[in-house]
Amino acid sequence: MASQLDAILFEASQPVPFLKGWQAQQCLQQRLLAHPTGPDAVLVLEHEPCYTLGRGGSTAHLRFAVDNPPWPLFRIDRGGEVTHHLPGQIVVYPVLNLQRHGADLHLYLRQLEQVVIDLLALLGLQGERIAGLTGVWCEGRKVAALGVGARRWISQHGLALNVDCPLEGFGAIVPCGIADRPVGRLCDWLPGLTAAGLRQPLVELLAGRFQLRLRPPGPQESLPGW
């Protein structure tokens, strides 16, 4: 068995404004860029309602005026099209030195998908990939969206898993630019399932997939405002 890598786990107990989560990722990315042998980090949270659009994403997939969104809209430095974040959706942002994890963004995305597929299997559900697309589906409905970015192999962004979030806000966009495949949430199959209840098993599967030994931040490793 490969030796585990030191990694810091940051968890937010309350929904986080998107910019606060993004700034935390940027701070952690800068730390690893400055000290590439330092610990990886994983942020686990839920966001306040918002929309994010990848760096090359098309505004044609917005069903609202760019200057009058129903929730805050952010264009950010990840791949992919528009998605929706909100409470009831688990968001995981691994900030990893990918040179320790294969140095292959395609492989990294497939590994993140596999974490979700493994979680669904624990719940008795069959997670599926669709050739040519990124994400995880269950019975034809997309339950997890993925989008990543990296700078000198230090990753940002990650995955968003719909657990018990309202779905109405997805109607204002073409989620991930895919018009013919609906969005779903895990509580549609397993009533009573909550994002809070799935955090720990999701994080444990992520740690196992990437051989991370997760720990709380030390005194000199805290994030401003966390």
C-alpha positions as CSV (number, residue, x, y, z in Angstrom):
1,M,0.0,0.0,0.0
2,A,1.3,3.4,-0.9
3,S,2.2,5.7,2.0
4,Q,-0.3,8.4,2.9
5,L,0.3,12.0,2.2
6,D,-0.2,14.7,4.8
7,A,-3.3,16.9,4.0
8,I,-5.2,19.5,5.9
9,L,-9.0,19.3,6.1
10,F,-11.0,22.5,6.3
11,E,-14.7,22.2,6.9
12,A,-17.4,24.9,7.1
13,S,-20.4,24.3,9.4
14,Q,-22.5,27.0,7.7
15,P,-23.1,27.9,4.1
16,V,-20.2,29.8,2.7
17,P,-20.4,32.8,0.2
18,F,-18.8,31.7,-3.0
19,L,-16.1,34.4,-3.0
20,K,-15.0,33.3,0.5
21,G,-14.6,29.8,-0.6
22,W,-12.7,30.8,-3.8
23,Q,-10.4,33.1,-1.8
24,A,-9.6,30.2,0.6
25,Q,-8.7,28.0,-2.4
26,Q,-6.4,30.7,-3.8
27,C,-4.7,31.1,-0.4
28,L,-4.1,27.4,-0.2
29,Q,-2.9,27.2,-3.8
30,Q,-0.4,30.0,-3.2
31,R,0.9,28.2,-0.2
32,L,1.6,25.1,-2.2
33,L,3.1,27.1,-5.1
34,A,5.5,28.7,-2.7
35,H,6.2,25.4,-0.9
36,P,5.4,22.4,-3.2
37,T,6.5,19.9,-0.6
38,G,3.9,21.2,1.9
39,P,0.7,19.5,2.8
40,D,-2.2,19.1,0.4
41,A,-5.6,20.5,1.5
42,V,-9.3,19.7,1.2
43,L,-12.1,22.2,1.7
44,V,-15.6,20.7,2.4
45,L,-18.6,23.0,2.5
46,E,-21.9,24.1,1.2
47,H,-22.3,27.4,-0.6
48,E,-24.8,30.2,-0.4
49,P,-26.9,30.2,-3.6
50,C,-25.0,31.3,-6.6
51,Y,-24.0,30.5,-10.2
52,T,-20.5,30.0,-11.5
53,L,-19.3,30.0,-15.1
54,G,-16.0,28.4,-16.2
55,R,-13.4,30.5,-17.9
56,G,-14.4,29.5,-21.3
57,G,-18.1,29.0,-20.5
58,S,-20.8,30.4,-22.7
59,T,-23.3,33.0,-21.5
60,A,-25.7,31.4,-24.0
61,H,-26.3,28.7,-21.3
62,L,-27.8,31.4,-18.9
63,R,-31.6,31.8,-19.0
64,F,-31.3,35.2,-17.4
65,A,-29.7,38.5,-18.2
66,V,-26.0,38.5,-17.2
67,D,-26.5,41.9,-15.4
68,N,-29.6,40.6,-13.5
69,P,-29.0,37.1,-12.2
70,P,-31.5,35.5,-9.7
71,W,-28.5,34.7,-7.6
72,P,-24.9,36.1,-7.7
73,L,-23.0,35.0,-10.8
74,F,-19.2,34.5,-10.9
75,R,-16.9,33.7,-13.9
76,I,-14.1,31.7,-12.5
77,D,-10.8,30.0,-13.4
78,R,-12.0,26.4,-13.9
79,G,-13.0,24.4,-16.9
80,G,-16.6,23.7,-17.8
81,E,-19.8,25.6,-18.3
82,V,-22.3,27.1,-15.8
83,T,-23.4,25.4,-12.6
84,H,-25.4,26.2,-9.6
85,H,-24.3,26.0,-5.9
86,L,-26.6,26.1,-2.9
87,P,-27.2,24.6,0.5
88,G,-27.9,20.9,0.4
89,Q,-25.2,20.3,-2.1
90,I,-21.8,19.1,-0.8
91,V,-18.9,21.0,-2.4
92,V,-15.4,19.5,-2.2
93,Y,-12.4,21.6,-3.2
94,P,-9.2,19.5,-3.1
95,V,-6.1,21.8,-3.3
96,L,-3.5,19.2,-4.3
97,N,0.0,19.1,-5.7
98,L,-1.0,17.0,-8.7
99,Q,2.6,16.0,-9.3
100,R,2.1,13.7,-6.3
101,H,-1.2,12.4,-7.9
102,G,-0.3,11.4,-11.4
103,A,0.2,14.9,-13.1
104,D,-2.7,14.2,-15.4
105,L,-5.9,16.4,-15.3
106,H,-7.9,13.9,-17.3
107,L,-7.0,11.2,-14.8
108,Y,-7.7,13.6,-11.9
109,L,-11.2,14.2,-13.1
110,R,-11.9,10.5,-13.5
111,Q,-10.6,9.9,-9.9
112,L,-13.0,12.6,-8.6
113,E,-15.9,10.9,-10.5
114,Q,-14.9,7.6,-9.0
115,V,-15.1,9.0,-5.5
116,V,-18.8,9.9,-6.2
117,I,-19.5,6.6,-7.9
118,D,-18.0,4.7,-4.9
119,L,-20.2,6.8,-2.5
120,L,-23.3,6.0,-4.5
121,A,-22.4,2.3,-4.4
122,L,-22.3,2.5,-0.6
123,L,-25.8,3.9,-0.7
124,G,-27.0,1.1,-3.0
125,L,-27.2,3.4,-6.1
126,Q,-25.4,3.0,-9.4
127,G,-23.4,6.0,-10.4
128,E,-22.7,6.3,-14.1
129,R,-20.3,8.2,-16.4
130,I,-21.4,9.3,-19.9
131,A,-18.8,9.1,-22.6
132,G,-17.4,12.4,-23.6
133,L,-18.9,14.2,-20.6
134,T,-17.7,15.1,-17.2
135,G,-19.7,14.3,-14.1
136,V,-21.7,11.5,-12.5
137,W,-25.3,10.5,-13.3
138,C,-27.8,8.2,-11.7
139,E,-30.6,6.8,-13.8
140,G,-30.0,9.5,-16.4
141,R,-30.0,12.4,-14.0
142,K,-26.9,14.3,-13.2
143,V,-26.1,14.3,-9.5
144,A,-22.5,15.5,-9.4
145,A,-20.9,18.3,-11.4
146,L,-17.1,18.6,-11.7
147,G,-14.8,21.3,-12.8
148,V,-11.2,21.9,-12.0
149,G,-8.4,24.3,-12.7
150,A,-4.7,24.1,-11.9
151,R,-1.7,26.4,-11.8
152,R,1.7,24.7,-12.1
153,W,-0.1,21.4,-11.2
154,I,-1.6,22.9,-8.0
155,S,-5.4,22.2,-8.3
156,Q,-8.4,24.3,-7.5
157,H,-12.2,23.7,-7.6
158,G,-13.5,20.2,-7.6
159,L,-16.9,18.5,-7.3
160,A,-20.4,19.4,-6.3
161,L,-22.8,16.6,-5.2
162,N,-26.5,17.3,-5.0
163,V,-27.9,15.6,-1.9
164,D,-31.0,17.4,-0.6
165,C,-30.9,20.8,-2.3
166,P,-33.8,22.4,-4.1
167,L,-33.6,22.0,-7.8
168,E,-35.6,25.0,-9.0
169,G,-32.5,27.2,-9.4
170,F,-31.1,24.9,-12.1
171,G,-34.0,25.8,-14.3
172,A,-32.4,29.3,-14.8
173,I,-29.4,27.7,-16.6
174,V,-28.5,24.9,-18.9
175,P,-26.5,23.0,-16.3
176,C,-22.9,22.3,-17.5
177,G,-24.2,23.2,-21.0
178,I,-26.0,19.9,-21.4
179,A,-29.6,20.7,-22.4
180,D,-31.0,17.1,-22.8
181,R,-30.0,15.5,-19.5
182,P,-31.9,16.6,-16.3
183,V,-30.3,17.3,-12.9
184,G,-31.1,15.1,-9.9
185,R,-30.4,14.9,-6.2
186,L,-29.7,11.8,-4.1
187,C,-32.7,12.3,-1.8
188,D,-34.9,11.7,-4.8
189,W,-33.8,8.0,-4.5
190,L,-33.3,7.9,-0.7
191,P,-35.7,10.2,1.1
192,G,-34.3,11.6,4.3
193,L,-30.7,11.7,3.0
194,T,-28.9,14.9,3.9
195,A,-25.7,16.7,2.9
196,A,-24.6,16.8,6.5
197,G,-25.0,13.1,6.8
198,L,-22.9,12.3,3.7
199,R,-20.0,14.6,4.3
200,Q,-17.9,12.1,6.3
201,P,-18.2,9.1,4.0
202,L,-17.5,11.3,1.0
203,V,-14.4,12.8,2.6
204,E,-13.2,9.3,3.7
205,L,-13.6,8.0,0.1
206,L,-11.7,11.0,-1.3
207,A,-8.9,10.5,1.2
208,G,-8.7,6.8,0.3
209,R,-8.7,7.5,-3.4
210,F,-5.8,10.0,-3.2
211,Q,-4.0,8.4,-0.3
212,L,-4.4,11.4,2.0
213,R,-4.0,11.4,5.7
214,L,-6.4,14.2,6.7
215,R,-6.0,16.2,9.8
216,P,-7.2,19.6,11.2
217,P,-5.1,22.7,10.5
218,G,-2.3,23.5,12.9
219,P,-1.9,26.9,14.6
220,Q,0.1,28.4,11.6
221,E,-2.2,26.8,9.0
222,S,-5.5,28.5,9.6
223,L,-7.3,30.4,6.9
224,P,-8.4,34.1,7.3
225,G,-12.0,34.2,8.3
226,W,-12.4,30.4,8.8
